Amino acid sequence: MARSLRETDLTIEQAGRKVGWQSRNRASEAFRQATGLTPSRYRIMLATQYRRHHDQPRGIAGSTTACVPGLSHSGVETVQNRRSS
């Protein structure tokens, strides 16, 4: 469900149904128990991280790491790439 919330514009109900929940309330409660956040709060957190990332001055030119660890420009979790010295 987290992936659908991160990578799509599906409603919380649609994201829950996509992973098998028939009830929006039950899907939200299960998500909260698993993550500590409600689905709505999770999306707000991602949007806040994205805005902070884009409001900050750019890092070192040519850097190959994501500016916000684990968050790419598209909001999809990424594996940080590190240059070998």
N, C-alpha and C positions, 0 to 999 in steps of 0.2 A: 504494500500500500504506500509505503514511503516513496518508492520509486515513482509511482503514478503521481503522487503529490508534487514531487520534485520536477519530473520531466514532462508533465502534461498540464492542461488546464481543466482536467476533469473535476467535477464537483466532488466533495468528500463522499457523498452517497455513491456516485459513479465509481470512484476509486475503490471504495469498500466492496461494491458488487463485483468489480473486476477480479478481486481476490477471494470472492466467495461469501462475503457477508451479505445477508438479506436485510439487515437493519442498520441504518446509519448510526443510531445510538450505540448499538453493540460494537460496530466497527470502530467508532470513536473511542469508546471505553477500552477496547482491546489495544488500540494504538497507543492510548495514554499509558496503559499499564506497561506496555513494551518499551516505550521511549521516554516516558515522563512528561510528554507534551501532548496536548490535544492536536489533532490534524491541522486545525486553523492556526494554532500557535506555531506549529512546525513550519508552515508556509510563511508566516510573518518573520520567523527567525531567518529563513533562507533569504527572503527579500531584503531584510536588514543587512545581512552579511554581504549580499550582492551590492547594495547601495554603498556600504562602507568601503568595499573593495574599489568601486569605481570613483569614489570621492577622494581617495588617497592619491598622492603623487605616485607616478610610476616608479618601479624598482629599477635595478641596474639594467641597462640596455642589454638585450640578448639573454636575459635570464630565462631558464627553461622550467622553472618551478611555478606552480600556480600561486598567485598572489595571496589568496586565502587558502590555506592548506585544505585539500580535499574538495575545493569548490572551483570549478572551471567557469569561464565566462557564460556558459549556457546553464549553470546551476547544477550540473551533473557532477557527481563525485568523481574524482580523478585520482590516479596514482601519481605522486610527484615524480617528475623526471629530474634526475640530478646529473650534472656534468661530472665526468670523471676527470680528475686532475692529472 
